[in-house]
Each structure stands twice: as C-alpha cells, then as structure tokens.
Amino acid sequence: MAEKRLNYHRLRKEVNDWQKETFKAASPLTYLEQLRREMKELEDELSNDLVDVEAVRMEVADLEISLMGLVDRLGIGDPLPFVNKKLKINKSRKWGPPDGEFGVQHHIE
C-alpha cells in the first residue's frame, strides 16, 4: 500500500501544537540555539567516514522540526510564501565562485 503523502501545513500544525505543549517556556532564542545544536549533530554525522543515511535523515528532521518551532514562536505565519519570494530573489542574483574548504558561494549582486 502506498504511503499517503504528508500535508506540510497539517504536519507543521501538529509539530507546533506538540512543541507548545512540551516546550512551554521556549522562546525564539531557544529554538535558535536548538538549531545550532542540531546543525552540529548533522555536521558530525556527515563527517563520519561512512555516512549513515538514516541518521542524516533524522538530523535533517530535527532541523526542520526546530525551524518550524522558531517560525511559530516568531509569529510570522506560513513560511512558504516568503521562501518562494526569497528563492526568486536568489535566482535573480549573480553568484561568486566557490570559496574556502567547503565551496560556499556568496551573492555578489
């Protein structure tokens, strides 16, 4: 049986309802710190000689859950419209060459 496709908005509401009940005292800064910690865990997973794909998926999920909480606590509403807006801006920019050890590219316009 095919797995039913998840609805992003329904999932986001479920995540945020759970977080409000579980992490009552959390502020936007709490979520920002949680995101930093989850990024470090993802970095650690990706730094292993043999990457555990399922562990990476779980760290990415932790990041998404924490980001959903941050957006909710900031009270800025549905992030998809402003993600779409920012994507259009980024697509219109010129990007410099990869730099440093990791090949990060920065916009130059």
N, C-alpha and C positions, 0 to 999 in steps of 0.2 A: 504494500500500500504506500503510495507516495505521501511524503510528509507535507502537511499543509503549510503553505508559505506564510511566514510570520508577517504580521502587520506592524510596521515600525511604530506608528503612533500608539497602538494598543500596548506594545511591548514597553515603550517609553513611559506610558502611564503606569503600568504595572511596576516597573523599576522604581519610578519616583514615589509611588504610594508606599512601596516596601521601604525605601530609604527614609522617607519622612517618619515612618513608624519606628524603624530600627535605629536611626541616627538622628534623634530629635534635636540635639544640640549642634549639629553640623552647620557650619557657615560656608560661604563660597571659598574662603581661605582653607577650610578643612578639606574641601574637595580638590582644591588646587594642590595641596600637599599630598593627598591620596594619589592624584595623577602623577606627581613626581615619583612617588614610591613605586607605582605600577610601571612607569616607564623604565625605572631601574631594573625591575624584575624582568621586563621584556628584554632589555639590553643584556642582562645576564643569560637569559635563555638563548638569545641569538649569538652570544659569544662562545657558546659551547662548540667543541669540535664536531659533535654530532648533534644537530638541532632536532629537538623533539617537537614535531609539528603540532601535536595535540597540546603540549604545554604552551607553545606560542599562541595557539588559538585561545587558550584560557586567559593568557595575559592580555591579549587584544580585547577579549570580552570584558575583563576587569577595567581596562582603559575606557571602553565605551560606556560601561555602567557608571563609572566615576564621572565621565564627561556629561552624561545625562543628568546626574545629580547636580553638577556645577551649573549647567544651563537652567535647571529647575530652580535652584536656590537663587540664581541671579534674577529670575523672573522675566527672562527675555523671550519667552514663548517658544514656538516651534522653530528649531534651528534650520530646517531645510530651506526655507526661503532665503535666509542670509548666507547659507552655504552656497546656494545657487548664485546669488549675487556676487559673492567673493570669487567663485570659480570664473565667472565672466570677466571680472577684473584681472585675475591672474592670467587668463588666457590671452588677454589683450596686451600684457606686459612683454618686454624683452627681458631675457634671462641671460645672465653671465655664464661663463664656463664653470665646470665643477671645480671646487676648491678643496684644499686640505686632504686629510686622510680618508674622509668619508664621501667626498664628491658632492657636497651640498652646493646647490646653485641658488644664487640670490637674484632678485629682480634688479635691473639697472635702470629701469624707467617706470 
